Amino acid sequence: MELKEKLQKVQEKLENANINPDIDLEFFFFDENSNPLTKPYILVKYYPTETDVRESKIELSQSLLNEDVDNIVGFITFQIENFESEIDSVEFGGE
């Protein structure tokens, strides 16, 4: 599977994943000509409260991109959950 197709499938799966509604994902996978970026990444925005937003950048390394789509999605989902837990433990004392 070529990189462009793999990134499209990763994005599609993440957009349809059961992720906390307080989290927004912005995908930076392609340039203005729809070519894969050299260093694709996802910007994760988490809104722990209505007035607060926290951000984290998840970069997709070349070794990760060599994995299959499900492994890539699993890694990203794990990173998102860790980021959310980290913010919650700081904001809410680990609730």
N, C-alpha and C positions, 0 to 999 in steps of 0.2 A: 504494500500500500504506500503510495507516495505521501510525502509530508503534508501537502495541502489537504488531501482527503482525510488524513489522520486528524489534523487539527480541526477540520470541520466536524468530524464525528465527535471529537472530545467536546467541542463547544455545544453541539446539539445535546449530548448526554447530560452535560452540566446544566444546561438551560432547563432540562426536563427532570432534573434530580430533585429529590425532596430536601431542599436546603431551607434553613430558617428564613422566613419572610423578611426579617430585619437585616438580611444580607443581600447586597447587590454585587453582581459580578460584571466587570467590564473586561472584555477580551481584547487583547492586543496581540493578535496572531498574524495579521496581514498588513502589508503596506497599502498605499492608495491604489495600486494596480492589482490588488488581490494576490500578491506574491507573499509566501510565508516570510515572516521576519527572521533575521538571523538568531535573535534571542526573544522568542515569543514569551509573553507573560500574561497573567491575569491580575487585575487590580480588584482586591476584595474590599468592599465597603460595608462596615458593620455599624448599625445604628442602635447602640445599647439603650439610648433614651431618645426622645423626640428631638432634642437639641444637640446631641452629641454624635459625631461620626468618627470612626476609627478606620484606618486603612492599612492594608498589608499587600505587598507585591509578591506573587508567587511566580518565580521564573521557571521556565521549562528547560532544563538542561538537555544537552545533546544525548546524554546517556538515558535520561528519562524518555526522550522522544523516540529512542530505539525500542522502547517497550510497546506492548500492544495497547490498544485504546482503553480497555477496561483497567489495566494497571495504571495508566496515566490518570484516568478519572479517579481511581481509588486513592492515589497519592494526593491529588488536588483536594479531594473531599476531606481526607485526613488532615491536611494542612489548614483547611478552612475551619474544621471542628476544633483544632488546637488553638487557632487564633481566637475564635469565639470564646473558648473556655478561659484562655489567658485574660482576655478583656473582662469577662464576667467575674473572674476571681479578684481582679483589681477593683472593678466598679462596685461589685455587690458582695464582696467577701466570700466568694466561692459558692454562691447559691446555686 
